[in-house]
């Protein structure tokens, strides 16, 4: 799949195989399927005392699916970045097709943080998140996991474990376990999912 144009169809196919794309230093798109997968429990993210205080302050607004283009572009990092114009175009199309989603946190009239991803069956695959103000990305993730639970998702995939995700309550499963869970989830639907289109004749 390396070198293939990133399209909504290819994105769907890759995720169905347990893989996700990243832009490499040479500008090509590679696909990765980790041996260990990071998931969040449906019960929600771990809410620390500081995050709990922030939630109680209610000095923010969470908006779903109103700021997709802004959120994905804001996820670009100064260094070690894997997003590119290919992603902005293709995932923008996925959003317009109805199975790309985001949570955006607004504070004092400004976009402060967010997270985006894709919905396949009852599996939500979170792609990336960002923050411009303290705790904003945590608030976005907290809100998105809760919304996914309300909508009937059975998997919230965070891809690869890191200390930040672990501190928020993420846990790991083996690739074999993940693929078994994914196989069941792909046969289910939520209002955020889009029914799978017939595969084209390329034989992927």
Secondary structure per residue as TSV (DSSP state, phi and psi in degrees):
chain	resnum	aa	ss	phi	psi
A	1	X	-	360.0	-11.1
A	2	X	T	-63.3	135.9
A	3	X	T	89.9	-11.1
A	4	X	-	-72.4	145.1
A	5	X	-	-63.7	134.0
A	6	X	-	-76.7	114.6
A	7	X	-	-129.4	162.0
A	8	X	H	-55.4	-40.1
A	9	X	H	-62.9	-44.8
A	10	X	H	-67.7	-37.6
A	11	X	H	-60.0	-46.4
A	12	X	H	-61.7	-46.2
A	13	X	H	-60.0	-45.4
A	14	X	H	-60.7	-46.2
A	15	X	H	-64.0	-34.7
A	16	X	H	-63.0	-26.4
A	17	X	T	-91.7	6.8
A	18	X	T	81.7	14.0
A	19	X	-	-111.4	160.2
A	20	X	E	-141.0	152.9
A	21	X	E	-93.5	154.8
A	22	X	E	-146.4	144.1
A	23	X	E	-83.4	128.9
A	24	X	-	-91.2	174.2
A	25	X	T	-61.6	-28.4
A	26	X	T	-85.0	3.5
A	27	X	S	89.1	-8.2
A	28	X	-	-79.6	156.5
A	29	X	E	-96.2	122.6
A	30	X	E	-110.8	159.1
A	31	X	E	-117.9	141.9
A	32	X	E	-130.2	140.3
A	33	X	-	-132.7	97.0
A	34	X	-	-67.5	151.2
A	35	X	S	-67.7	-35.2
A	36	X	E	-119.5	134.3
A	37	X	E	-111.8	136.5
A	38	X	E	-92.2	127.4
A	39	X	E	-126.8	156.1
A	40	X	E	-106.9	139.8
A	41	X	-	-67.3	150.2
A	42	X	T	-63.4	-19.3
A	43	X	T	-68.1	-16.9
A	44	X	-	117.4	174.5
A	45	X	-	-75.1	158.6
A	46	X	-	-71.2	123.4
A	47	X	-	-99.9	107.9
A	48	X	-	-71.6	171.0
A	49	X	H	-62.6	-40.2
A	50	X	H	-67.4	-39.9
A	51	X	H	-68.3	-37.8
A	52	X	H	-60.3	-42.0
A	53	X	H	-62.5	-39.8
A	54	X	H	-64.2	-42.9
A	55	X	H	-62.6	-41.8
A	56	X	H	-66.9	-30.8
A	57	X	H	-64.7	-29.9
A	58	X	T	52.6	39.0
A	59	X	-	-96.9	31.7
A	60	X	-	-145.8	164.4
A	61	X	E	-127.4	133.6
A	62	X	E	-105.0	127.0
A	63	X	E	-120.6	132.0
A	64	X	E	-102.6	129.1
A	65	X	S	63.0	25.5
A	66	X	S	-109.6	-11.5
A	67	X	S	-136.7	36.6
A	68	X	H	-59.1	-52.3
A	69	X	H	-60.4	-40.6
A	70	X	H	-65.7	-40.0
A	71	X	H	-66.4	-48.8
A	72	X	H	-64.7	-38.5
A	73	X	H	-69.8	-31.3
A	74	X	H	-71.7	-15.2
A	75	X	T	-79.1	-6.1
A	76	X	-	-65.7	132.4
A	77	X	-	-102.8	151.4
A	78	X	S	-60.5	-36.8
A	79	X	S	-134.0	160.9
A	80	X	S	54.0	47.2
A	81	X	-	-98.2	138.1
A	82	X	-	-118.3	4.0
A	83	X	-	-90.7	154.4
A	84	X	-	-154.2	176.0
A	85	X	H	-59.4	-29.0
A	86	X	H	-58.7	-41.9
A	87	X	H	-67.8	-46.3
A	88	X	H	-57.7	-42.3
A	89	X	H	-69.7	-52.4
A	90	X	H	-68.7	-44.7
A	91	X	H	-72.1	-26.2
A	92	X	H	-63.0	-39.5
A	93	X	H	-66.0	-40.4
A	94	X	H	-60.0	-42.3
A	95	X	H	-61.4	-44.6
A	96	X	H	-69.6	-23.8
A	97	X	H	-75.9	-17.9
A	98	X	T	106.4	5.8
A	99	X	-	-122.5	9.3
A	100	X	E	-102.4	138.5
A	101	X	E	-143.3	160.3
A	102	X	E	-150.2	158.5
A	103	X	E	-120.9	128.3
A	104	X	E	-121.0	133.9
A	105	X	E	-104.3	126.5
A	106	X	E	-113.6	135.9
A	107	X	E	-133.1	126.5
A	108	X	T	52.1	40.7
A	109	X	T	77.3	10.1
A	110	X	E	-123.7	145.0
A	111	X	E	-69.9	113.8
A	112	X	E	-105.0	-21.5
A	113	X	E	-176.9	165.9
A	114	X	E	-176.8	172.3
A	115	X	E	-148.9	145.0
A	116	X	E	-134.3	163.4
A	117	X	E	-176.3	-167.8
A	118	X	E	-129.6	151.4
A	119	X	E	-113.2	122.4
A	120	X	E	-126.7	112.3
A	121	X	T	60.4	-128.2
A	122	X	T	-104.1	25.1
A	123	X	E	-111.4	125.2
A	124	X	E	-105.5	124.4
A	125	X	E	-106.0	104.9
A	126	X	E	-75.8	134.5
A	127	X	E	-98.9	-53.6
A	128	X	E	-161.5	161.6
A	129	X	E	-144.7	165.7
A	130	X	E	-148.7	164.6
A	131	X	E	-146.0	144.9
A	132	X	S	-115.2	-13.6
A	133	X	S	-134.4	152.9
A	134	X	T	-52.6	131.8
A	135	X	T	72.1	-0.2
A	136	X	H	-64.8	-40.2
A	137	X	H	-69.4	-35.6
A	138	X	H	-63.7	-41.0
A	139	X	H	-63.7	-40.6
A	140	X	H	-63.9	-45.0
A	141	X	H	-66.1	-43.6
A	142	X	H	-55.3	-47.0
A	143	X	H	-68.0	-39.3
A	144	X	H	-70.1	-42.4
A	145	X	H	-61.4	-42.1
A	146	X	H	-63.6	-42.2
A	147	X	H	-64.1	-41.1
A	148	X	H	-62.1	-40.0
A	149	X	H	-61.4	-44.7
A	150	X	H	-61.8	-32.5
A	151	X	H	-86.1	-3.4
A	152	X	T	95.4	15.0
A	153	X	-	-68.4	143.7
A	154	X	S	-105.5	-16.7
A	155	X	E	-131.2	134.3
A	156	X	E	-121.7	102.7
A	157	X	E	-90.5	125.3
A	158	X	E	-111.0	10.8
A	159	X	E	70.9	-93.6
A	160	X	S	-116.1	130.3
A	161	X	-	-66.6	141.2
A	162	X	-	-144.5	167.9
A	163	X	H	-56.5	-35.9
A	164	X	H	-65.2	-46.9
A	165	X	H	-64.3	-40.2
A	166	X	H	-61.6	-39.6
A	167	X	H	-65.8	-22.8
A	168	X	T	-92.7	2.2
A	169	X	T	104.8	6.8
A	170	X	-	-67.6	151.3
A	171	X	E	-136.0	164.8
A	172	X	E	-109.0	146.6
A	173	X	E	-129.1	160.8
A	174	X	E	-72.2	161.3
A	175	X	H	-58.8	-39.8
A	176	X	H	-62.0	-44.0
A	177	X	H	-66.9	-41.3
A	178	X	H	-61.4	-45.1
A	179	X	H	-64.6	-33.3
A	180	X	H	-66.9	-44.3
A	181	X	H	-63.7	-41.5
A	182	X	H	-64.6	-40.0
A	183	X	H	-58.1	-39.2
A	184	X	H	-71.0	-44.1
A	185	X	H	-63.4	-34.8
A	186	X	T	-66.2	-19.6
A	187	X	T	-88.5	2.5
A	188	X	-	-114.4	170.1
A	189	X	-	-137.4	152.0
A	190	X	-	-132.4	172.0
A	191	X	T	-71.2	-11.5
A	192	X	T	-92.8	-7.1
A	193	X	-	-90.5	160.2
A	194	X	-	-122.3	129.5
A	195	X	-	-57.6	137.8
A	196	X	-	-61.7	134.3
A	197	X	-	-82.4	153.5
A	198	X	-	-58.0	139.8
A	199	X	-	-70.1	146.8
A	200	X	-	-78.7	-176.3
A	201	X	T	-85.0	8.1
A	202	X	T	-74.0	-16.1
A	203	X	-	85.5	11.1
A	204	X	-	-60.3	360.0
